[in-house]
Amino acid sequence: MGVGIVSAGRVGAVLGNALRAAGHQITGVAAKSDASRERADVLLPGAPILSPEEIVERSELVLLAVPDDELAPLAASLAQRGVVPGAQIIAHTSGRYGIDVLRPLEEAGAITLALHPAMTFTGTSLDLGRLVGCPWAITARPMFAPIAKALVLELDGISVDIAEGDRTAYHAALAHGSNHLVVLVSQVLAILDSIGVEDPSQLVSPLLQASLEEVLRRGPGALTGPVQRGDAGTVGNHLAALTELDLGSTLPTYRALARAALDIAPIGDADRAALELLLARDNETRQET
């Protein structure tokens, strides 16, 4: 099947490479920036650089791998220009959207699919191995869902059905878990670096990996630490130390997550009240200063 990629960003170039490896022909790739062109040269060698309109005209499958805010205008523009021949497959890779965003293309006769790989991408060949066993959130008309699942299977992925109305919540969950995890770990490393730990990553890597494995296996039951024990004294010491270090948003992040931990901590009423009072008092003190 002839496959066109719009565009050669971190996701599009990698998926184009994987689709080519699965036996498809790359009919063209859109690449505006120098970085995109370099990525296309490395991951999609020999693929012609074309406009989105040219790609749609000559491809049986078009993969729209563009930033979320560009997707709706692009779909409308392609439909308005009358370049959709009909009965072709047009899929996007956005986690935020289902297929409603592609409605102009569907009305023009295209089969529309939403295919989002639940994975982070570097835009290099390192990503290809991560696609093996990668879950994909798919949204499609019931009659076209088998097409979406077949494409995911070709990429060695696992299909997960997400309803149109649930796409935003789905994407929020992944962003909260993946993006905010980066923020949290970065703050942890900054604390350790500020007190002179030579290799913070080496120190915390085993602990963080074990914690992730445990929470994925046990859910909230994996919570450990001072909040889980109802140890207000230790939490108070932590807050004082972080206040002294003054590492930007680290203190309010710790406080917010400690409050969230209280929601799942199996502690008694007295310990809970003490922690709630401590966290509220600390917040009031910060606001006064």
Protein Blocks (a to p, Z undefined) as FASTA:
>chain_A
ZZddddfbfklmmmmmmmmmnopacfbdcdfblmlmmmmmmmmghiacddfklmmmmpcb
dcddddfklmmmmmmmmmmnopaggjiacddfbfkbcfklmmmmmmnopacddddddbdd
ehiaklmmmmgopacdddddfklmmmmmmmmmmnopacddddfklmmmmmmmmmmmmmmm
mmmmmmmmmmmmmnopablmlmmmmmmmmmmmmmmmnommlpgcjklnopaklmmmmmmm
mmmnonojlmmmmmmmmmmmmmmmccdfklmmmmmmmmmmmmmmmmmZZ
